[in-house]
Amino acid sequence: ARALGLEGVVGNLQPGCEADFVVLDPQATPLLARKTSQANSLDELLFALIVLGDDRVVVRCVVSGG
């Protein structure tokens, strides 16, 4: 955002800014809950979500901040 001169519009989750993001539930299934609770780093957490996650993990999709 900074490189494009858009840091006041995109690139963060502040009110008034545009954002596309997904809210994920790392405890969506019993197996996923067990694996993510044992994660010792962000890498391990993301790996568990990638490998074990499915559509039940997605809580909400937000497009353009709305």
Buried (B, 14 or more C-beta within 10 A) or exposed (E): EEEEEEEEEBBEEEEEBBBEEEEBBBEBBEEBBEBBEEBEEEEEBBBBBEEBBEEEBEEEEEEEBE
